[in-house]
Amino acid sequence: MNKYILGFLVISILAWYLSFLATRLDRLHGRVETSWANLDGLLQRRAAIAIEIARSDIADPASALLLTFTAHQAREASVRDRSQAESGLTGALGILLENAENISSPIELDLLRELDDLTTKIKVAIAMHIEAVNRTHMVRKKILIRFFRLAGHAPEPVVYEFEGDVF
């Protein structure tokens, strides 16, 4: 009789632990999705500001054309092509901001200030997304999670190339 009680206790503890791991993994996947949604929203705002900058007097016609093209490309790119499009927008903004030194209009200064603030927020959002992805990878590597397939059909979270870019 004691063996049955001990066996039931061990199975109950194992079931509780597996439930705990599955819940934790589900929350981590939720964090990855939330951090990506936040980062995606910030990147969309950056593309919109880039279009506004291209329409302002900050950019010369050639830079405005390049900036408009890369901003539209970043906004409309598929998930697979997003990394290259965001890197292109980062490069176009970098080139434009290197040459934009004599800006005196308050509207243009506000645009650049907003872009600078947004760039800081994007850096924080990238750090949060990378941290969420790394924690999820760490938990998914556990033996019990792989053996009991607690991740289910959830896709493996990824870090995109552009997240390593320096803005």
Secondary structure, DSSP 4 states (H G I P E B T S, - for coil): -HHHHHHHHHHHHHHHHHHHHHHHHHHHHHHHHHHHHHHHHHHHHHHHHHHHHHHSSSS-HHHHHHHHHHHHHHHH--TTTHHHHHHHHHHHHHHHHHH------HHHHHHHHHHHHHHHHHHHHHHHHHHHHHHHHHHHTSHHHHHTTTTTTPPPP---GGGG---
